Amino acid sequence: MKLRVTIVTLFPELFSALEVGLLGKAMERGQLEVDFVNPRDFTTDKHRTVDDAPYGGGSGMVLMPGPYVDALEKADPDRTRHRVMLTPQGKRFAQADAQRLAERGDLVLVCGRYEGFDERIREEVDEEISLGDFVLLGGEVAALAVVEATARLVPGVLGNEQSPEEESHARGLLEYPQYTRPWVFRGREVPEILRSGHHEQIARWRLEQSLRRTLERRPDLLENREFSPAERKILEAIQKERREDSGGEAGEGGPNR
Ligand SMILES: C[S@@+](CC[C@H](N)C(=O)[O-])C[C@H]1O[C@@H](n2cnc3c(N)ncnc32)[C@H](O)[C@@H]1O
């Protein structure tokens, strides 16, 4: 399994970050293949123009359909690849999307600039993804985030095959607290249980910490999640404890299922 990505961008030089660290290694090993198509190469005028003023007036410049649609056709001539547009109007990117895109394995990512895309470019893509509810100057940083989050799920890209399943969001929960050496740092000790050697108890402690942390920081993640019987039991105990701490008042958030 590998990830093949073509990035349609006016600024391919921004992607040098992909050559660093584990992604650079993944490219050397052929687990990740990235290439670029620049819409500016599909312009016909002397100034290599890719944008123009919006019809109807208004500020800024809109990306013209011609160079972008030609670039998409160059990247995906047979219309077989999964085309993703980076835009603040898209679905907010989440771990489940990274998993889904890793399974597809063959992507074209389209990055905008300026005031964004002529609407007819949107009609040429399969989905629109946003990095979050804020506006960037261009889609390149968002595309980098999508490539990084997706490529690290390709088997073999991370040294340790276990880690993507354990971490935050992989199971719909935030990760439990992690510790490494030293055992005591400036008077603060690592929880005793982590040195106990009781694998089952450590697993239970970690699950409880994950549930606690998610309940405190991101109760929204728990709203539509299915719980195992063990998770439900722990969650009920945490909720009971919270009710007692708040003197029996309601309003603790989290699931009631
Ligand atoms: C300045 S933005 C244009 C925003 C556009 N006028 C709008 O309101 O939707 C320029 C480009 O940056 C990219 N971009 C900006 N914010 C983004 C975000 N949150 N997620 C993904 N891409 C984003 C898109 O490719 C967009 O076409």
The ligand as an ORCA input file, in Angstrom:
! r2SCAN-3c Opt
* xyz 0 1
  C      -7.956     33.687      0.933
  S      -8.552     32.092      0.608
  C     -10.055     32.426     -0.249
  C     -11.257     32.366      0.611
  C     -12.553     32.588     -0.148
  N     -12.675     33.959     -0.581
  C     -13.734     32.238      0.734
  O     -14.248     33.097      1.441
  O     -14.131     31.057      0.757
  C      -7.489     31.518     -0.645
  C      -7.347     30.023     -0.726
  O      -6.770     29.546      0.471
  C      -7.210     28.228      0.739
  N      -7.755     28.192      2.106
  C      -7.989     29.255      2.898
  N      -8.467     28.869      4.085
  C      -8.530     27.539      4.059
  C      -8.942     26.554      5.005
  N      -9.422     26.877      6.205
  N      -8.888     25.262      4.643
  C      -8.429     24.895      3.423
  N      -8.014     25.787      2.488
  C      -8.070     27.087      2.801
  C      -8.223     27.865     -0.327
  O      -7.584     27.059     -1.300
  C      -8.616     29.218     -0.881
  O      -9.046     29.127     -2.215
*
